[in-house]
Amino acid sequence: MRIFSIECSAASASVAILDDGKLLSEAYTNTGLTHSQTLIPMAKNALDNASIDIDSIDLFSIAAGPGSFTGIRIGIAALKGLAMAQNKPCFPVSTLEAMAYNVLGRECIVCCVMDARCNQVYTATFKSGQKIERITQDEAVMIDELANKLKNYDLPIVFVGDGAELCYNKLKSTNDNVLLAPSNFRYQKASSVAACTFEKIKMEPTILAEEILPVYLRAPQAERELKKRMENSK
């Protein structure tokens, strides 16, 4: 099974190709350019570096959210274009669950966190070892609420994600069981999306490209601001 994966749920963007569990190629950038500028060139580079054609891809997968509203929409649009052109199946995964695969093999609790602004994070917790096991569902919570949720774990708690440093700095003084993943294992990346996909398709069906939908845990900022203005005008 040859899997082509995209991750662009936050500031960075990446694509990866996995062949029966082996990483063939990955392209990553965190330059501040928009994902609409970087994804397609990275896709071409990843394919060229693996010396394969896109028609040899069996499955396309993506981190479908939560995350940046714009980034997720761009990524899904790009994936749909590639998959539909090849008439190939797709598989969306949770951005947070994919991040847990950054530390697969380490015995710990993985707390995946993305900065949702306003002292809030998108988060989910997993147990890591020889496999990744979900403990909590994806949710948007205040950081103080997350702190309370993490008090009762015996294993080390490793923060990963673009909100990892934020949470670690806020919680390290009150919880000596928390750790910050090294920067090279911290951020969202397509190879982890591919690894997560490779495991989950053993138990879950693939879908058509047109069936992929973004996963948002809260309304977009513009919608929230409009709702607030309407409430204030009453």
C-alpha beads as a LAMMPS data file, in Angstrom:
LAMMPS data file: protein, C-alpha beads

234 atoms
233 bonds

1 atom types
1 bond types

-500.0 500.0 xlo xhi
-500.0 500.0 ylo yhi
-500.0 500.0 zlo zhi

Masses

1 110.0

Atoms # bond

1 1 1 0.000 0.000 0.000
2 1 1 1.572 3.255 -1.159
3 1 1 0.191 6.266 0.736
4 1 1 0.566 9.942 -0.187
5 1 1 -0.151 12.267 2.766
6 1 1 -0.580 16.000 3.286
7 1 1 -0.274 18.021 6.524
8 1 1 -0.949 21.763 6.496
9 1 1 -3.121 22.339 9.547
10 1 1 -0.864 25.052 10.997
11 1 1 2.027 27.309 9.949
12 1 1 4.180 24.510 8.567
13 1 1 3.276 22.306 5.607
14 1 1 4.527 18.927 4.465
15 1 1 3.858 15.976 2.174
16 1 1 5.083 12.396 2.570
17 1 1 5.016 9.072 0.755
18 1 1 4.825 5.815 2.704
19 1 1 5.159 2.397 1.076
20 1 1 3.919 -0.528 3.226
21 1 1 4.983 1.299 6.378
22 1 1 8.349 2.493 5.018
23 1 1 8.857 6.230 4.586
24 1 1 10.052 6.809 1.014
25 1 1 10.077 10.585 0.883
26 1 1 9.013 13.669 2.799
27 1 1 9.066 17.377 2.002
28 1 1 8.598 19.965 4.776
29 1 1 8.572 23.739 4.934
30 1 1 7.940 26.311 7.642
31 1 1 8.848 29.497 5.820
32 1 1 5.736 31.605 6.301
33 1 1 4.636 31.176 2.691
34 1 1 1.002 30.257 2.135
35 1 1 0.203 26.596 1.678
36 1 1 -1.277 27.378 -1.736
37 1 1 2.279 28.342 -2.792
38 1 1 4.127 25.414 -1.265
39 1 1 1.988 22.250 -1.404
40 1 1 2.078 21.399 -5.101
41 1 1 5.856 22.058 -5.512
42 1 1 6.479 19.908 -2.415
43 1 1 4.260 17.161 -3.806
44 1 1 6.295 17.129 -7.002
45 1 1 9.589 17.109 -5.076
46 1 1 8.455 14.235 -2.850
47 1 1 7.456 12.165 -5.887
48 1 1 10.651 13.020 -7.776
49 1 1 12.866 12.202 -4.784
50 1 1 11.141 8.830 -4.385
51 1 1 11.509 8.224 -8.157
52 1 1 7.829 7.348 -8.528
53 1 1 4.865 8.672 -10.498
54 1 1 1.680 9.889 -8.889
55 1 1 -0.316 7.186 -10.669
56 1 1 1.521 4.609 -8.514
57 1 1 -0.080 6.035 -5.342
58 1 1 -2.765 3.730 -3.911
59 1 1 -4.273 6.036 -1.289
60 1 1 -4.293 9.746 -0.468
61 1 1 -4.602 10.904 3.149
62 1 1 -4.685 14.186 5.021
63 1 1 -4.850 15.715 8.484
64 1 1 -8.413 17.042 8.175
65 1 1 -8.490 19.032 11.399
66 1 1 -8.639 20.587 13.834
67 1 1 -6.328 23.428 12.943
68 1 1 -6.083 26.527 10.797
69 1 1 -9.342 27.020 8.916
70 1 1 -7.557 28.310 5.812
71 1 1 -4.753 25.739 5.941
72 1 1 -7.123 22.807 6.259
73 1 1 -9.294 24.037 3.379
74 1 1 -6.246 24.467 1.136
75 1 1 -4.928 21.022 2.019
76 1 1 -8.242 19.274 1.412
77 1 1 -8.713 21.082 -1.897
78 1 1 -5.216 20.028 -3.019
79 1 1 -5.756 16.430 -1.928
80 1 1 -9.113 16.220 -3.682
81 1 1 -7.556 17.497 -6.891
82 1 1 -4.773 14.902 -6.778
83 1 1 -6.985 11.986 -5.730
84 1 1 -9.865 12.698 -8.099
85 1 1 -7.493 13.039 -11.036
86 1 1 -6.158 9.562 -10.258
87 1 1 -9.558 8.140 -9.219
88 1 1 -7.986 6.886 -5.991
89 1 1 -9.482 6.453 -2.485
90 1 1 -8.795 8.818 0.406
91 1 1 -8.547 8.702 4.173
92 1 1 -8.813 11.684 6.550
93 1 1 -7.230 11.519 10.006
94 1 1 -7.364 13.719 13.083
95 1 1 -4.566 16.276 13.135
96 1 1 -4.123 15.590 16.841
97 1 1 -4.038 11.808 16.492
98 1 1 -1.460 12.025 13.711
99 1 1 0.807 14.136 15.949
100 1 1 0.877 11.367 18.549
101 1 1 2.789 9.242 16.017
102 1 1 5.711 11.681 16.321
103 1 1 6.746 9.824 19.498
104 1 1 5.553 6.301 18.665
105 1 1 7.707 3.767 20.542
106 1 1 8.257 5.917 23.616
107 1 1 6.389 4.806 26.755
108 1 1 4.508 7.935 27.757
109 1 1 1.286 9.887 27.669
110 1 1 1.219 12.092 24.575
111 1 1 -0.693 15.340 24.979
112 1 1 -1.213 16.774 21.500
113 1 1 -1.925 20.492 21.567
114 1 1 -2.499 23.174 18.956
115 1 1 -2.664 26.848 19.842
116 1 1 -6.280 27.955 19.295
117 1 1 -5.566 31.497 20.619
118 1 1 -7.301 33.286 23.513
119 1 1 -5.644 30.959 26.067
120 1 1 -7.384 27.990 24.430
121 1 1 -5.986 24.880 22.733
122 1 1 -7.193 22.073 20.518
123 1 1 -6.115 18.932 22.314
124 1 1 -6.370 15.157 22.671
125 1 1 -4.432 12.693 24.816
126 1 1 -2.971 9.334 23.792
127 1 1 -0.939 6.532 25.328
128 1 1 2.229 5.764 23.387
129 1 1 4.300 2.601 23.357
130 1 1 4.484 -0.004 20.630
131 1 1 1.232 1.497 19.359
132 1 1 -0.825 4.643 19.827
133 1 1 -3.996 4.331 21.905
134 1 1 -6.497 7.168 22.180
135 1 1 -7.435 8.235 25.732
136 1 1 -9.525 11.378 25.128
137 1 1 -11.462 12.778 22.197
138 1 1 -10.423 15.873 20.236
139 1 1 -11.674 19.018 21.950
140 1 1 -11.115 22.749 22.352
141 1 1 -10.423 23.697 25.995
142 1 1 -8.878 26.446 28.089
143 1 1 -5.295 25.733 29.140
144 1 1 -6.274 25.816 32.815
145 1 1 -8.890 23.140 32.117
146 1 1 -6.270 21.025 30.340
147 1 1 -4.012 21.336 33.400
148 1 1 -6.698 19.729 35.557
149 1 1 -7.178 16.898 33.070
150 1 1 -3.462 15.996 33.192
151 1 1 -3.061 15.667 36.960
152 1 1 -3.761 11.957 37.331
153 1 1 -1.339 10.279 34.903
154 1 1 1.577 8.227 36.261
155 1 1 3.574 8.073 33.013
156 1 1 5.543 11.088 31.774
157 1 1 3.351 13.493 29.797
158 1 1 4.994 14.653 26.562
159 1 1 3.607 17.734 24.823
160 1 1 3.686 17.741 21.009
161 1 1 2.243 20.186 18.495
162 1 1 2.525 23.886 17.768
163 1 1 0.932 24.600 21.171
164 1 1 3.353 22.327 23.049
165 1 1 5.771 25.003 24.236
166 1 1 2.924 27.274 25.308
167 1 1 1.343 24.539 27.454
168 1 1 4.636 23.284 28.835
169 1 1 5.693 26.756 29.983
170 1 1 2.343 27.299 31.708
171 1 1 2.145 23.893 33.408
172 1 1 5.733 22.923 34.252
173 1 1 5.683 24.801 37.573
174 1 1 2.599 22.930 38.811
175 1 1 3.158 19.509 37.212
176 1 1 6.688 18.046 37.333
177 1 1 5.523 15.121 35.171
178 1 1 5.277 17.172 31.956
179 1 1 7.943 17.180 29.239
180 1 1 8.406 19.103 25.998
181 1 1 9.106 17.019 22.896
182 1 1 12.352 17.982 21.094
183 1 1 11.716 20.409 18.246
184 1 1 12.390 17.770 15.572
185 1 1 9.590 15.610 17.032
186 1 1 7.282 18.405 18.135
187 1 1 5.456 19.743 15.111
188 1 1 2.807 18.407 12.757
189 1 1 4.245 16.479 9.819
190 1 1 2.949 14.461 6.900
191 1 1 5.010 11.355 7.710
192 1 1 3.044 11.002 10.959
193 1 1 -0.211 11.461 9.024
194 1 1 0.904 8.624 6.742
195 1 1 1.899 6.401 9.689
196 1 1 -1.444 7.035 11.387
197 1 1 -3.275 6.282 8.132
198 1 1 -1.327 3.050 7.626
199 1 1 -2.532 1.765 11.008
200 1 1 -6.120 2.992 10.847
201 1 1 -6.960 1.645 7.378
202 1 1 -6.424 -1.858 8.770
203 1 1 -9.706 -1.360 10.655
204 1 1 -11.548 1.485 8.935
205 1 1 -12.780 1.921 5.336
206 1 1 -11.426 4.469 2.900
207 1 1 -13.697 7.110 1.363
208 1 1 -14.054 8.976 -1.913
209 1 1 -12.256 12.292 -2.382
210 1 1 -15.533 14.228 -2.548
211 1 1 -16.516 12.864 0.876
212 1 1 -13.609 14.489 2.732
213 1 1 -14.751 17.324 4.990
214 1 1 -12.764 19.639 7.272
215 1 1 -13.084 18.994 11.003
216 1 1 -13.494 22.161 13.066
217 1 1 -13.893 22.096 16.836
218 1 1 -15.223 25.643 16.966
219 1 1 -16.683 28.176 14.537
220 1 1 -14.327 30.351 12.424
221 1 1 -13.274 33.681 13.971
222 1 1 -15.349 35.729 11.524
223 1 1 -18.444 33.727 12.429
224 1 1 -17.746 34.094 16.162
225 1 1 -17.257 37.857 15.837
226 1 1 -20.475 38.225 13.819
227 1 1 -22.403 36.283 16.456
228 1 1 -20.921 38.485 19.209
229 1 1 -21.877 41.690 17.348
230 1 1 -25.406 40.418 16.821
231 1 1 -25.732 39.562 20.529
232 1 1 -24.396 42.991 21.556
233 1 1 -26.846 44.772 19.241
234 1 1 -29.900 43.179 20.859

Bonds

1 1 1 2
2 1 2 3
3 1 3 4
4 1 4 5
5 1 5 6
6 1 6 7
7 1 7 8
8 1 8 9
9 1 9 10
10 1 10 11
11 1 11 12
12 1 12 13
13 1 13 14
14 1 14 15
15 1 15 16
16 1 16 17
17 1 17 18
18 1 18 19
19 1 19 20
20 1 20 21
21 1 21 22
22 1 22 23
23 1 23 24
24 1 24 25
25 1 25 26
26 1 26 27
27 1 27 28
28 1 28 29
29 1 29 30
30 1 30 31
31 1 31 32
32 1 32 33
33 1 33 34
34 1 34 35
35 1 35 36
36 1 36 37
37 1 37 38
38 1 38 39
39 1 39 40
40 1 40 41
41 1 41 42
42 1 42 43
43 1 43 44
44 1 44 45
45 1 45 46
46 1 46 47
47 1 47 48
48 1 48 49
49 1 49 50
50 1 50 51
51 1 51 52
52 1 52 53
53 1 53 54
54 1 54 55
55 1 55 56
56 1 56 57
57 1 57 58
58 1 58 59
59 1 59 60
60 1 60 61
61 1 61 62
62 1 62 63
63 1 63 64
64 1 64 65
65 1 65 66
66 1 66 67
67 1 67 68
68 1 68 69
69 1 69 70
70 1 70 71
71 1 71 72
72 1 72 73
73 1 73 74
74 1 74 75
75 1 75 76
76 1 76 77
77 1 77 78
78 1 78 79
79 1 79 80
80 1 80 81
81 1 81 82
82 1 82 83
83 1 83 84
84 1 84 85
85 1 85 86
86 1 86 87
87 1 87 88
88 1 88 89
89 1 89 90
90 1 90 91
91 1 91 92
92 1 92 93
93 1 93 94
94 1 94 95
95 1 95 96
96 1 96 97
97 1 97 98
98 1 98 99
99 1 99 100
100 1 100 101
101 1 101 102
102 1 102 103
103 1 103 104
104 1 104 105
105 1 105 106
106 1 106 107
107 1 107 108
108 1 108 109
109 1 109 110
110 1 110 111
111 1 111 112
112 1 112 113
113 1 113 114
114 1 114 115
115 1 115 116
116 1 116 117
117 1 117 118
118 1 118 119
119 1 119 120
120 1 120 121
121 1 121 122
122 1 122 123
123 1 123 124
124 1 124 125
125 1 125 126
126 1 126 127
127 1 127 128
128 1 128 129
129 1 129 130
130 1 130 131
131 1 131 132
132 1 132 133
133 1 133 134
134 1 134 135
135 1 135 136
136 1 136 137
137 1 137 138
138 1 138 139
139 1 139 140
140 1 140 141
141 1 141 142
142 1 142 143
143 1 143 144
144 1 144 145
145 1 145 146
146 1 146 147
147 1 147 148
148 1 148 149
149 1 149 150
150 1 150 151
151 1 151 152
152 1 152 153
153 1 153 154
154 1 154 155
155 1 155 156
156 1 156 157
157 1 157 158
158 1 158 159
159 1 159 160
160 1 160 161
161 1 161 162
162 1 162 163
163 1 163 164
164 1 164 165
165 1 165 166
166 1 166 167
167 1 167 168
168 1 168 169
169 1 169 170
170 1 170 171
171 1 171 172
172 1 172 173
173 1 173 174
174 1 174 175
175 1 175 176
176 1 176 177
177 1 177 178
178 1 178 179
179 1 179 180
180 1 180 181
181 1 181 182
182 1 182 183
183 1 183 184
184 1 184 185
185 1 185 186
186 1 186 187
187 1 187 188
188 1 188 189
189 1 189 190
190 1 190 191
191 1 191 192
192 1 192 193
193 1 193 194
194 1 194 195
195 1 195 196
196 1 196 197
197 1 197 198
198 1 198 199
199 1 199 200
200 1 200 201
201 1 201 202
202 1 202 203
203 1 203 204
204 1 204 205
205 1 205 206
206 1 206 207
207 1 207 208
208 1 208 209
209 1 209 210
210 1 210 211
211 1 211 212
212 1 212 213
213 1 213 214
214 1 214 215
215 1 215 216
216 1 216 217
217 1 217 218
218 1 218 219
219 1 219 220
220 1 220 221
221 1 221 222
222 1 222 223
223 1 223 224
224 1 224 225
225 1 225 226
226 1 226 227
227 1 227 228
228 1 228 229
229 1 229 230
230 1 230 231
231 1 231 232
232 1 232 233
233 1 233 234
